[in-house]
Amino acid sequence: MRLIKTGPYLPGQQKLEIDQKWGKDIPHYAVLSHTWSKFADDEVLLADVQNGTARSKPAFPKLWTAIEKARLDGYGWLWDDTCCIDKTSSVELSEAINSMYTYYANAQKCYAYLTNVSATGFETEFRVSRWWRRGWTLQELLAPKFVEFYSSEWVSLGTKFDLCAMITQITGIDENYLSHRLPVQHASIAKRMSWASSRETTREEDGAYSLIGLFEVNMAMLYGEGGKKAFLRLQEEIMRGNEDQSLFAWIQAAADQETSDGYHGLLADSPKDFQHTASSISYSELAEYTPSSMTARGLHMTLPLMQKDDGTLIAALRCPVPPGNNGWLAVYLKRLPIGINQYARVTCDKLASVSRPGNPQEVYIRQHFPSYVAEEVYPYHFFQLRGLHASTQYEELRNSGEYKLVSSVRAAGKSSDTEHVPAAQKQPWSDVPLVYSIYKKAGALTVAILVKRSNDGESFVLMLGSITDFDVGFHILHADSLGTFAQMQQIFSPQPAYRNVELDFHMVCVNVEQRTSAGQKLYFVDLEIEAFPQPTTVAEVLQDAMELATKPIFGADHRTQKAALKNKLKTLWTAA
């Protein structure tokens, strides 16, 4: 490391001299902590010392006074981040940043110079000093055992121990860590992140780089990668050596969430996301789990999962619920319609809690959700009808309102298609085949299926096909019979899955889960139907009759429907 020599010099022969020391040859030294000038060129840089232009810099008096303070206190050497690092060398800069926490921790004394605090205005100015808001000064506060604060006039304001209670109020850092009664590594990851949550850095990447020492990790400096990527890399490094799952206990405002669907990874975007979760801690090891690791599919880990009625999953973390520290803190996940066991975090503006965790499951939690998606094309794409679930709030439909897939029309398949159709077990709710080969063309219909309710014959048509060449969709049609495939293709207007379609007597949602296996892409289709009863008043029947005249009905069933409506009207008129 480079160190500034403070003396001894003969009177009138003082000079600014920097030397390099290594390993056991590093002497006792002091350090200067300060906030840089608004313009970086105002500071004394290494090149200024080497070129003899240091005294012309506006910040030279600050540095020279610190050298004098160190010399008078008996320290022959001083380290300062402005001129003891060659910032033109990326290798040296990276080494210095990775070592900086150690530099401050090994110093005999730290002079914390508060440029915007006067000796006379200490009571008010000290609390609002910009020194408390800078990212790099967090480690400069915590690492050294002895820190003395100075005003802009270089008047002592007190030591870290003297001002401990006030510093706790300003920073939120417990006195135990400020006084070194406890090592900072004793604090949970979430707590340490919270200490940095209100601090800022000039370069956005430094928000992550300034925390390297606090979490005892090392990482390369990649200026230009952006603050979000740098912070993601920091968290990945933390995971390599620490299983504290309070790393995942963060919350983020809805406006900051990554996608329009509210999808997010399990890792945070910034220390700011930990601003309100400082009290989160981690349980001691409860069971043998696979360590978390980042993969091309996302964060691979084992989490206990419980499913809510709306399909959202609650994933329990190995963290108790503050402030009582009982139960399990949890996050919300949603299964993604791609791959196997792939999820995203959702509802990131809050954390959940459970009294008992669910069953441990192996999951991949996606961290990235690009605006573009690489097309996943396989030789064979199929729809497979997997489930049909019907529900109702109406008593008269609860025991007799079952639904069944009764008939279908599809394009004549090629022999090469049918050879590769995967087997599917027959289901009691279907009289039609469950697997259909997809024609990979935008707007192409694969199959039209008539779905009928058992008690009253109310029905609708489910059409499955392609939105684009490689994206699938569905179309729900209020009809009581099927036309030819050509007629259904002409009507087909697909929309993406996971959307509710409300008809007169049914609310239908088509859920699609995508999986790949042995060169095949399978789209598993689950139907969720909410049933509504038929009309029971003259007005409702008349409205039904008007709709009959406008909706597409194919074949002889049109005459059957007319007769049924006539009988309903006759029955209601007689009752009246």
SVG drawing of the C-alpha trace seen along z (x, -y; Angstrom):
<svg xmlns="http://www.w3.org/2000/svg" viewBox="-101 -29 117 72">
<polyline fill="none" stroke="black" stroke-width="0.4" points="0.0,0.0 1.1,-3.6 1.5,-5.8 2.3,-9.5 5.3,-10.2 4.5,-12.7 8.0,-13.3 10.3,-13.8 11.6,-16.7 13.8,-19.6 12.0,-22.9 11.1,-24.5 12.0,-21.3 8.6,-19.6 7.5,-18.0 4.8,-15.7 6.4,-12.3 4.7,-9.0 6.3,-5.6 5.1,-2.0 5.0,0.6 4.3,4.3 3.2,7.0 5.3,7.0 7.0,3.8 3.8,1.8 4.3,-0.5 1.7,-2.0 -0.3,-4.6 -3.4,-6.9 -6.1,-7.4 -8.0,-10.4 -11.8,-10.0 -13.5,-12.8 -16.0,-13.5 -14.5,-14.5 -14.9,-17.9 -17.7,-18.5 -15.1,-18.5 -12.8,-15.6 -9.9,-17.5 -9.9,-19.8 -8.5,-16.9 -4.8,-16.0 -4.2,-13.0 -1.2,-10.8 -0.1,-12.4 -0.1,-15.8 2.3,-14.5 4.5,-13.0 4.4,-16.1 4.9,-18.6 1.6,-20.3 -0.2,-19.2 0.0,-22.6 -2.0,-24.3 -5.0,-22.1 -8.0,-23.6 -8.1,-20.5 -4.4,-20.6 -4.9,-22.4 -7.2,-19.6 -4.6,-17.0 -1.7,-18.9 -3.5,-19.6 -4.3,-15.9 -0.6,-15.1 0.3,-17.6 -2.3,-16.1 -0.9,-12.6 2.7,-13.7 1.8,-15.5 -0.1,-12.4 3.0,-10.3 2.1,-8.6 4.9,-8.6 2.6,-7.7 -0.9,-8.6 -3.2,-6.9 -5.6,-8.9 -7.8,-7.6 -7.2,-10.6 -3.4,-10.3 -2.5,-6.9 -4.1,-5.0 -3.2,-5.3 -6.6,-5.6 -5.3,-5.5 -4.5,-1.8 -7.6,0.4 -5.6,3.2 -4.4,1.1 -7.8,-0.6 -9.4,2.9 -6.9,4.1 -7.3,1.0 -11.1,1.2 -11.0,4.8 -8.5,4.0 -9.9,0.7 -11.9,2.0 -8.7,3.7 -6.8,0.4 -9.2,-1.4 -9.5,1.6 -5.7,1.7 -5.2,-2.0 -4.2,-3.2 -6.5,-6.3 -9.0,-7.7 -9.4,-11.4 -13.0,-12.1 -13.0,-15.5 -16.5,-17.0 -16.2,-19.8 -19.7,-21.2 -19.7,-21.2 -18.5,-24.2 -17.3,-24.0 -19.9,-26.6 -22.8,-24.9 -22.0,-21.4 -25.3,-20.5 -27.4,-21.1 -24.8,-20.7 -23.3,-17.4 -26.5,-15.5 -27.0,-16.6 -23.4,-16.4 -23.1,-14.9 -20.4,-12.6 -23.4,-10.5 -24.9,-10.2 -21.9,-9.0 -21.5,-5.3 -17.8,-5.0 -17.9,-6.6 -19.9,-3.7 -16.8,-1.4 -14.7,-4.4 -17.0,-4.7 -17.2,-1.0 -13.8,0.5 -11.4,-1.7 -11.5,-1.1 -10.6,-4.8 -12.3,-7.6 -12.1,-11.2 -14.4,-13.8 -13.2,-17.2 -15.0,-20.4 -14.2,-22.3 -11.8,-24.4 -10.1,-21.2 -11.5,-21.5 -12.1,-18.2 -15.8,-17.4 -15.3,-14.2 -14.6,-10.5 -16.8,-7.7 -17.1,-6.4 -17.9,-9.9 -20.7,-10.4 -21.9,-6.9 -25.5,-7.5 -25.9,-10.4 -24.3,-8.4 -26.8,-5.6 -29.7,-8.0 -28.2,-9.4 -27.3,-6.1 -29.4,-3.4 -26.3,-1.4 -26.5,0.3 -24.0,-1.0 -22.6,2.5 -21.2,2.4 -20.0,-1.2 -18.2,-0.5 -16.7,2.8 -18.3,4.8 -19.7,7.0 -18.1,7.5 -20.1,6.1 -20.2,9.6 -22.5,10.5 -25.2,8.4 -27.5,10.1 -27.1,9.4 -30.4,7.4 -29.3,5.3 -25.9,4.5 -27.7,3.7 -30.0,1.3 -27.1,-0.7 -26.2,-1.5 -29.8,-2.0 -29.8,-5.8 -26.3,-6.4 -25.3,-7.6 -22.2,-7.4 -21.2,-9.6 -20.7,-6.5 -23.6,-4.2 -21.5,-1.0 -19.8,-2.2 -23.0,-1.6 -22.1,2.1 -18.2,1.7 -18.2,-0.3 -19.8,2.7 -17.3,5.3 -15.4,5.2 -18.5,5.0 -19.5,8.4 -16.0,9.9 -16.1,10.7 -14.0,9.8 -15.1,8.9 -13.8,7.3 -14.5,3.6 -16.4,3.2 -17.2,-0.4 -19.9,-0.9 -21.9,2.2 -24.4,0.1 -25.4,0.1 -28.0,2.8 -25.7,5.3 -22.9,4.5 -25.2,5.0 -26.4,8.3 -22.8,9.5 -22.2,8.4 -25.2,10.5 -24.0,13.5 -20.6,13.3 -22.2,13.0 -24.2,16.2 -21.0,18.1 -19.9,17.8 -23.0,17.0 -26.3,18.9 -28.1,16.1 -31.4,15.9 -32.2,12.4 -30.5,11.5 -33.9,12.2 -35.9,10.2 -36.3,6.9 -39.3,4.9 -39.7,2.7 -42.3,0.1 -44.6,1.3 -43.5,-1.5 -39.9,-0.1 -40.8,3.5 -39.1,4.9 -41.9,6.0 -45.5,5.0 -46.5,8.4 -44.7,7.4 -42.1,10.2 -38.8,9.9 -35.9,12.0 -35.2,13.1 -32.2,10.7 -32.6,7.0 -31.8,4.2 -30.2,1.8 -29.4,1.4 -32.4,-0.9 -34.6,2.1 -33.5,3.1 -34.4,-0.3 -37.4,1.2 -36.1,4.7 -33.2,4.0 -34.8,6.2 -34.7,9.4 -32.3,12.0 -31.6,15.6 -32.4,18.8 -29.6,21.2 -29.3,24.1 -32.6,26.0 -32.1,28.8 -29.9,29.9 -30.7,27.8 -28.9,27.4 -26.9,24.2 -28.2,21.4 -26.4,20.9 -27.0,18.7 -27.6,20.6 -28.7,19.8 -32.3,20.6 -32.0,18.3 -31.3,18.7 -31.3,22.5 -32.3,23.4 -34.7,25.4 -37.6,23.5 -40.7,24.7 -43.7,23.7 -47.4,23.3 -50.0,22.4 -52.7,19.9 -56.2,20.1 -55.2,17.7 -52.2,19.8 -49.6,17.6 -47.0,19.5 -45.7,18.5 -42.0,19.4 -40.8,19.6 -37.3,18.2 -35.1,19.4 -35.8,16.2 -38.1,15.6 -40.8,12.9 -39.8,9.7 -40.3,8.4 -41.2,11.5 -38.9,13.7 -41.3,16.6 -42.7,18.3 -41.2,17.9 -40.7,14.8 -41.8,15.5 -41.9,14.1 -44.5,14.5 -43.7,16.5 -45.5,17.2 -44.8,20.2 -43.7,19.1 -45.2,20.7 -41.8,21.8 -39.5,24.7 -39.7,26.8 -39.9,25.4 -39.2,21.9 -40.6,19.0 -40.5,15.3 -41.0,13.2 -44.2,11.1 -45.9,8.7 -42.5,7.3 -43.9,4.4 -44.4,6.6 -43.2,9.8 -45.4,12.6 -45.3,14.8 -46.3,18.3 -46.6,20.2 -45.5,23.4 -43.5,23.8 -44.7,25.9 -42.9,28.8 -39.4,28.1 -39.1,28.0 -36.3,27.5 -36.9,24.2 -35.3,21.9 -36.2,18.3 -35.5,16.1 -33.5,13.0 -33.7,11.5 -36.9,10.7 -35.7,9.1 -38.1,7.2 -37.3,9.7 -37.6,13.5 -35.5,15.9 -37.8,18.1 -37.7,21.7 -38.4,23.8 -38.6,27.6 -39.4,30.2 -42.8,30.9 -45.1,28.6 -48.3,30.0 -51.3,28.9 -52.1,31.4 -55.4,30.9 -54.5,31.6 -57.2,30.4 -60.7,29.1 -61.9,27.5 -65.5,26.1 -66.8,24.0 -70.0,22.0 -71.6,19.8 -75.1,21.1 -76.6,23.9 -78.6,25.4 -75.4,26.0 -73.2,27.4 -74.2,31.0 -75.2,31.2 -73.2,28.5 -70.4,30.7 -68.6,29.8 -67.4,32.2 -65.5,31.9 -68.0,33.6 -66.7,33.1 -63.9,31.5 -62.8,30.5 -59.3,30.2 -57.2,30.0 -56.3,33.2 -52.9,34.1 -49.9,35.3 -48.7,38.8 -45.4,37.4 -47.4,35.4 -49.3,38.3 -46.3,40.5 -44.8,38.2 -48.0,37.4 -47.2,38.1 -49.5,40.4 -52.0,39.0 -54.2,40.8 -57.9,40.7 -59.9,38.4 -63.6,38.7 -64.3,35.1 -63.3,35.6 -64.8,37.5 -62.2,36.0 -58.5,36.6 -56.3,34.8 -53.2,34.1 -53.1,32.1 -50.2,31.3 -49.7,27.5 -49.4,25.9 -46.5,23.4 -48.0,20.4 -49.4,17.1 -53.2,17.2 -53.4,20.9 -56.2,22.9 -55.2,26.2 -58.5,27.5 -62.0,26.3 -63.7,28.2 -67.3,28.1 -67.6,27.9 -71.0,28.6 -72.6,28.4 -74.4,31.6 -77.5,30.4 -78.8,27.8 -76.8,28.3 -75.3,24.8 -72.1,24.8 -69.2,22.9 -66.4,23.6 -62.8,23.6 -60.4,22.9 -56.6,23.4 -54.0,22.3 -51.1,19.9 -50.9,16.2 -47.5,15.9 -45.4,18.6 -44.2,19.8 -46.6,18.3 -49.9,20.0 -53.3,18.6 -57.0,19.4 -60.4,18.1 -63.6,18.7 -66.9,18.6 -70.4,18.7 -71.9,21.4 -73.9,24.6 -72.3,26.6 -69.2,26.8 -69.0,25.8 -66.5,27.2 -62.8,26.6 -62.7,24.0 -65.6,22.1 -63.9,22.2 -60.5,21.1 -62.3,18.1 -63.7,17.1 -60.4,17.8 -59.0,14.7 -56.5,15.8 -55.5,14.1 -52.8,15.0 -53.4,17.5 -54.3,16.5 -57.1,14.2 -60.7,14.5 -63.5,14.6 -67.0,13.9 -69.9,15.5 -73.6,15.5 -73.4,18.7 -69.7,19.3 -66.5,17.5 -63.6,19.3 -59.9,19.0 -57.4,20.9 -54.1,21.6 -51.1,22.8 -47.9,24.2 -45.0,24.8 -42.5,27.7 -40.0,29.2 -38.9,32.9 -37.1,35.0 -37.3,32.6 -40.9,31.8 -42.5,28.6 -45.7,29.3 -48.3,26.7 -50.3,28.1 -53.8,26.6 -55.9,26.3 -59.5,25.0 -61.0,23.1 -64.7,22.5 -67.1,20.6 -70.7,21.6 -73.7,19.2 -77.4,20.5 -79.8,20.2 -82.3,17.3 -85.5,17.7 -87.5,14.6 -89.3,13.6 -86.9,10.6 -83.9,12.9 -85.3,15.4 -86.2,12.6 -82.6,11.3 -81.4,14.9 -83.5,15.1 -82.1,11.8 -78.6,13.1 -79.5,16.4 -80.2,14.4 -76.7,12.8 -74.3,15.5 -72.8,18.1 -74.7,21.4 -73.9,24.2 -76.1,27.0 -79.5,28.4 -78.8,27.3 -80.1,23.8 -83.6,25.1 -83.3,27.1 -82.4,23.9 -85.3,22.0 -87.7,24.8 -86.1,24.8 -86.6,21.0 -90.2,21.3 -90.9,23.9 -89.3,21.7 -91.5,18.7 -94.6,20.9 -93.8,22.2 -93.2,18.8 -96.4,17.4 -98.5,20.2 -97.0,19.7 -97.9,16.1"/>
</svg>
